[in-house]
Amino acid sequence: FTDGGLKTPSTKRWAMAVDMRACMRRERCEDCIAACHLGHNVPEIQDVRRAITWIWKDEFDRALPHVRDEYSSPDMRHARTVLLCNHCSEPPCVRVCPARATWKREDGIVVIDQHRCIGCRYCMAACPYGSRSFNWSDPRKFLAKEKINPAYPTRTKGTVEKCEFCVERVDRGEGLLCAAACKEKALIYGDLRDPASGIRKALEGRTALRRKSELGTGPAVYYLL
């Protein structure tokens, strides 16, 4: 999928691997969430029904149900793991958007054009991962002025937003904010098509799971056991 005009030719396929064991070493740590939300001006809304999340944590059993057996480690079953947009190879959100406000770039990153978004929320209904949030009110009211990142645009009421794999940084040849903030190096980001990339090396010899891969969406986020 493309947006019909803004093509981004690429031989890359960006993806992420989450090392569950490394992430578990600091169970209460949310450095990755803080870095992402601060860098992208994500509002801090306490009402969970209206909260905006680009990256969050949930228990392994809820994030990846039906993948463990009765002998699985209890620590693993109840560990909280990082969740975010899966930047699918076949993103259902893209197919249903009537405004073509969301599309998949040729490098695999699924993005949103806030100016095109009409707030219909079809993409939210189509996403099987709950990765998108809707701005029910003006998100700028929930941003402290001293914490606003002037290098990244704020959003408006009535639009959808989500993780965009730090596309603005990737295009400058920089890494992801969440991965850089992780002290345990649990988040590995790279090019799946490059055999020498960090993510390819991380996937070799490890059991890698993807959320709801049976749906045929082709998630680009892998969970390493």
Secondary structure by P-SEA (a helix, b strand, c coil): ccccccccccccccbbbbcccccccccccaaaaaaaaaaaccccccccccccccccccccccccccccccccccccccbbbbbccccccccccccccccccccccccbbbbbcccccccccccccccccccccccccccccccccccccccbbbbbcccccccccaaaaaaacccccccccccccccccccccccccaaaaaacccccccccccccccccbbbcc
